[in-house]
Amino acid sequence: MGLRAIDKCSCFALLELIGKTRGSMGVGYEVSKDTTTTWLTPRPIIDSLGPFDLDPCTPEGGMPWATASRMLTPSDDGLATPWAKDAFVWMNPPYGKNQEQWMQKMAAHGNGIALVLARMEVRWMHDHVLDHPKVQSIFFHKGRLKYCKPDGTQCAPATAGSVFIAYGSLAHERLRRAAAECLAGRHILVNRRS
């Protein structure tokens, strides 16, 4: 049996049938009827990496625990609101169409920790993480994180692995410490190409 060629439209129809949707750079992501862009960071993670000055991605309804001294909701528009230059930022951005803009702003700010799905194939991962001069280290969590719902209860495991990104020396040190003390996974220094 040989492979048969199918056209581009048929490919997209097939992807929709098997529960995929297009992501940045044409990459498919798994989705379900319960898909949301809101995945709250479990409190033990915040406790092990904090304290933080700013969380620009707090859900509209708030959270059952504080992630930072200042928490911006979508009504506050964390993308448009200026971040204080010296603010140490915690960012677990909404996973969706604006994720690249969030990563671009965090990279430009350069002082804090971001938690995102470990999507190594997407453009923002290369532009604002792997090739960005302010990233000092990354931490790949072992297994899939169990994020929390808005009421604080734990969700099923995420649909993909997660990565913590350290922007700046303070973020790197906090990530290094948490990796040694309580987070399971692999902490990797990011070497710059010459």
C-alpha positions in Angstrom: 0.0 0.0 0.0 1.3 3.4 -0.9 0.7 6.8 0.6 -1.8 8.9 -1.2 -1.5 12.7 -1.5 -4.2 14.8 0.1 -4.8 18.5 -0.5 -4.3 21.2 2.1 -8.1 21.7 2.8 -8.5 18.0 3.4 -5.6 18.1 5.9 -7.3 20.9 7.9 -10.6 19.1 7.8 -8.9 16.0 9.1 -7.2 17.9 11.9 -10.5 19.4 13.0 -12.1 15.9 13.0 -9.4 14.5 15.3 -9.6 17.4 17.7 -6.7 19.6 16.6 -6.6 23.4 16.0 -4.0 25.5 14.3 -1.4 27.2 16.5 1.3 29.7 15.6 3.6 28.6 12.7 0.8 26.2 11.6 1.4 23.8 14.5 -1.6 21.8 15.8 -2.5 21.8 19.5 -4.8 19.3 21.3 -8.1 20.8 22.4 -11.2 19.4 24.1 -14.7 20.7 24.8 -13.4 21.9 28.2 -10.5 23.8 26.8 -9.7 27.1 28.5 -7.0 29.7 28.4 -7.0 30.0 32.2 -4.7 27.6 34.0 -3.9 28.9 37.6 -0.5 28.2 38.9 -0.6 25.9 42.0 0.2 27.8 45.2 3.3 25.6 46.1 5.0 26.8 42.9 4.4 30.5 43.7 5.6 29.9 47.2 8.8 28.2 46.1 9.7 30.9 43.4 8.3 34.1 45.0 7.8 36.6 46.2 6.8 38.5 43.1 6.0 42.2 42.6 3.7 41.8 39.6 1.5 39.3 38.0 0.1 40.8 34.8 -2.0 37.8 33.9 -4.4 37.3 36.8 -7.8 35.9 35.8 -10.7 38.4 35.8 -12.3 36.7 38.8 -9.1 36.8 40.8 -7.4 33.8 42.4 -7.7 32.0 45.7 -4.1 32.9 46.6 -1.9 35.9 45.8 0.7 35.4 43.1 2.3 38.9 43.5 1.9 42.2 45.4 0.2 43.7 42.3 -2.1 41.5 40.3 -3.5 42.7 36.9 -6.7 41.2 35.5 -7.8 41.4 31.8 -9.8 44.5 32.7 -6.5 46.1 33.7 -4.9 45.0 30.4 -1.5 43.7 31.5 -0.2 43.9 27.9 -1.0 47.6 27.6 -0.2 48.6 31.2 3.4 49.6 31.8 5.3 47.3 34.1 7.5 49.0 36.7 11.1 48.7 35.5 12.3 47.1 38.7 9.3 44.8 39.2 10.1 41.1 39.6 7.3 39.5 37.5 5.5 36.2 37.7 3.8 35.4 34.4 1.6 32.4 33.6 0.0 34.0 30.4 -3.3 33.0 28.9 -2.6 30.1 26.5 -4.0 31.2 23.2 -3.7 33.7 20.3 -2.0 36.4 22.3 0.7 34.3 23.9 3.4 35.6 21.6 2.6 39.2 22.6 2.9 38.2 26.3 6.2 36.5 25.7 7.5 39.5 23.8 6.6 41.8 26.6 8.2 39.6 29.3 11.4 39.2 27.3 11.6 43.0 26.8 11.0 43.5 30.6 13.7 40.9 31.3 13.1 40.5 35.1 11.0 37.6 36.2 9.8 34.1 35.6 7.3 32.8 33.0 5.5 29.5 33.1 4.3 28.2 29.7 3.6 25.0 27.9 6.8 23.6 26.5 6.1 24.2 22.8 9.5 24.1 21.3 8.4 24.4 17.7 6.6 27.8 18.0 8.1 31.1 16.9 7.8 32.8 20.3 9.8 30.0 21.9 12.7 30.8 19.7 12.4 34.6 19.5 11.6 35.3 23.1 13.2 32.4 25.0 15.9 30.3 23.3 17.5 33.2 21.3 16.7 36.0 23.7 19.7 37.5 25.6 17.8 38.1 28.9 17.0 34.4 29.4 19.5 32.9 31.7 18.0 29.5 32.3 14.9 27.3 31.7 13.5 24.5 33.8 11.5 21.6 32.2 9.1 20.2 34.7 9.1 16.4 35.0 5.7 15.1 34.0 2.7 17.3 33.3 1.7 19.9 35.8 -1.7 19.9 37.4 -2.8 23.5 37.2 -5.8 24.7 39.2 -9.3 25.9 38.4 -10.5 29.4 39.4 -11.9 27.9 42.7 -8.4 26.5 43.6 -9.2 22.9 43.0 -6.7 20.9 41.0 -7.3 20.1 37.3 -6.3 17.0 35.4 -2.7 17.1 34.1 -2.0 19.7 31.4 -2.1 18.6 27.7 1.6 19.1 27.4 4.8 19.5 29.5 5.6 22.9 31.1 8.7 25.0 31.1 9.7 27.8 33.5 11.8 30.6 31.9 14.1 32.7 34.0 14.6 36.3 32.7 17.5 37.9 34.5 19.8 36.9 37.3 17.3 37.0 40.2 14.9 34.8 38.3 17.8 32.4 37.4 18.8 32.2 41.1 15.2 31.5 42.3 14.7 28.9 39.6 18.0 27.2 40.5 17.1 27.2 44.2 13.6 25.7 43.6 15.0 23.1 41.2 17.4 22.0 43.9 14.8 22.0 46.7 11.4 21.2 45.5 10.7 21.1 41.7 11.1 17.9 39.8 12.7 18.2 36.4 15.7 19.5 34.6 17.2 23.0 35.1 19.3 24.1 32.1 21.5 27.1 31.6 20.9 28.9 28.3 24.1 29.3 26.4 24.2 32.0 23.8 25.5 31.4 20.3 28.6 33.3 19.2 
